[in-house]
């Protein structure tokens, strides 16, 4: 499974720990969508999986940040999620 985390207004959040059911559903939907798009991607050279952070001031304004073992992996993931 791919590593996807969320940070809203500077705080780490999780779909499982959200007090608002609608916000929890939105985060779960993002996680499912990203996992489906890039969940099987691994670096061909290093065998590592990417890490993705959905980050923003609010749930309505999240952007995805991709990190990984090398630029090739990061670019491969970015092509899939844009």
Backbone torsions as a table, in degrees:
resi	resn	phi	psi	omega
1	UNK	NA	141.4	-179.4
2	UNK	-76.5	149.5	-179.9
3	UNK	-88.1	108.4	178.5
4	UNK	-122.6	125.0	178.4
5	UNK	-125.5	164.6	-177.3
6	UNK	-129.0	139.0	174.8
7	UNK	-135.6	116.9	-178.2
8	UNK	-119.1	121.9	179.6
9	UNK	53.4	41.6	176.5
10	UNK	82.5	0.9	-179.2
11	UNK	-116.1	135.7	174.1
12	UNK	-69.5	133.5	177.9
13	UNK	-132.7	163.5	179.2
14	UNK	-136.6	144.1	177.3
15	UNK	-57.9	-29.8	-177.9
16	UNK	-75.2	-20.8	-174.9
17	UNK	-113.0	15.7	-179.6
18	UNK	-81.8	136.6	177.5
19	UNK	-75.4	-28.5	-177.7
20	UNK	-94.9	119.7	-176.8
21	UNK	-62.7	-35.5	-179.8
22	UNK	-68.2	-43.7	177.9
23	UNK	-64.6	-39.8	177.7
24	UNK	-61.6	-41.6	178.9
25	UNK	-65.4	-38.6	178.5
26	UNK	-63.5	-46.2	179.5
27	UNK	-64.8	-40.5	177.6
28	UNK	-62.9	-39.1	178.7
29	UNK	-64.4	-43.0	177.3
30	UNK	-61.5	-46.9	-179.1
31	UNK	-60.0	-45.6	179.5
32	UNK	-62.7	-43.5	-178.5
33	UNK	-64.4	-46.6	179.8
34	UNK	-65.6	-42.3	179.0
35	UNK	-60.2	-40.8	179.8
36	UNK	-66.6	-37.8	-177.7
37	UNK	-74.0	-42.9	-171.3
38	UNK	-128.3	8.0	-175.1
39	UNK	-60.2	-25.8	-177.9
40	UNK	-97.3	-1.1	-177.4
41	UNK	-75.2	131.7	173.1
42	UNK	-135.1	152.1	177.6
43	UNK	-66.0	127.9	179.8
44	UNK	-65.1	-32.0	-177.1
45	UNK	-86.7	-42.1	-172.2
46	UNK	-107.4	-12.5	179.8
47	UNK	73.7	11.2	-177.0
48	UNK	-89.1	155.3	174.5
49	UNK	-97.1	152.6	177.2
50	UNK	-76.1	163.0	172.1
51	UNK	-118.5	135.5	-177.8
52	UNK	-125.6	133.1	176.9
53	UNK	-122.3	124.5	172.4
54	UNK	-92.2	118.6	-169.5
55	UNK	-135.5	139.7	176.7
56	UNK	-179.4	174.7	-179.8
57	UNK	-72.5	-27.8	177.9
58	UNK	-148.4	169.7	179.6
59	UNK	-64.1	-28.3	179.4
60	UNK	-71.8	-17.3	-173.5
61	UNK	-124.5	39.4	-179.7
62	UNK	-77.9	141.1	171.3
63	UNK	-125.1	155.5	-176.3
64	UNK	-97.5	130.8	174.0
65	UNK	-112.3	129.9	-177.9
66	UNK	-111.8	131.6	172.9
67	UNK	-127.6	157.1	179.9
68	UNK	-170.7	-177.2	-174.9
69	UNK	-70.9	-22.9	-178.7
70	UNK	-157.3	165.2	-178.9
71	UNK	-62.5	-33.5	-178.9
72	UNK	-62.5	-43.0	178.8
73	UNK	-65.5	-44.7	-179.5
74	UNK	-60.1	-45.5	179.3
75	UNK	-64.5	-38.6	178.8
76	UNK	-61.7	-42.9	179.5
77	UNK	-67.7	-45.4	-179.4
78	UNK	-58.8	-37.2	178.4
79	UNK	-64.0	-34.7	-178.5
80	UNK	-76.4	-30.8	-173.9
81	UNK	-100.0	-3.0	178.3
82	UNK	-103.9	NA	NA
